[in-house]
């Protein structure tokens, strides 16, 4: 199955908006949605504190899973900064 992988950035509302948009797009395209939530200074808590447990169980992936499944690594993106 095709996948949409999103790594939401910035504050909580920006992340929620990005996830909602990706969810609509994945449904329209018939793709699996994968969300890699990486806490940072402006959004320091994990996805499990912001999103429902069911959503996290169905859609959450780690940065390592993103790297293994897609070849995208934090070192090769602006996420490393």
C-alpha positions in Angstrom: 0.0 0.0 0.0 1.2 3.5 -0.7 2.0 5.7 2.2 2.0 9.4 3.1 4.6 10.0 5.8 4.5 13.3 7.6 7.0 14.8 10.1 5.0 17.7 11.6 7.1 20.6 12.8 6.8 23.8 14.8 4.1 24.4 17.5 1.2 22.3 18.4 -1.4 23.9 16.1 0.9 23.8 13.1 1.4 20.1 13.7 -2.3 19.4 14.1 -3.1 21.3 11.0 -0.4 19.4 9.0 -1.7 16.1 10.3 -5.3 16.9 9.5 -4.3 17.9 6.0 -2.3 14.8 5.5 -5.2 12.7 6.9 -7.6 14.2 4.3 -5.1 13.7 1.5 -4.3 10.1 2.5 -8.0 9.2 2.6 -8.6 10.9 -0.8 -5.7 9.0 -2.3 -6.3 5.7 -0.5 -2.9 5.8 1.2 -1.8 4.8 4.6 -1.0 7.7 6.9 2.2 7.6 9.0 3.1 10.4 11.5 6.6 10.9 13.0 6.1 13.3 15.9 9.4 14.5 17.2 9.2 16.7 20.3 11.2 19.9 20.3 11.6 23.2 22.2 8.2 24.6 21.0 6.3 21.3 21.3 8.1 19.4 24.0 5.6 16.7 24.7 5.1 13.5 22.7 2.2 12.8 20.3 0.6 10.5 22.9 -0.1 13.6 25.1 -1.7 15.5 22.3 -3.4 13.0 20.0 -5.7 10.1 20.9 -4.2 6.7 21.8 -6.1 5.1 19.0 -4.7 7.6 16.5 -1.1 7.1 17.8 -1.4 3.3 17.7 -2.6 3.4 14.1 -0.4 6.0 12.6 2.7 6.8 14.7 6.2 5.9 13.5 9.7 6.6 15.0 12.4 8.5 13.1 14.2 5.2 12.8 11.2 3.6 11.1 11.0 6.6 8.7 14.7 6.2 7.9 14.3 2.4 7.4 11.2 2.6 5.3 12.0 5.7 3.2 15.7 6.3 3.4 15.1 9.8 4.8 17.3 10.5 7.8 17.2 13.5 10.2 20.9 14.2 9.2 19.8 14.8 5.6 17.0 17.2 6.5 16.5 20.5 8.4 15.3 18.4 11.3 18.9 18.0 12.3 19.3 21.7 13.0 
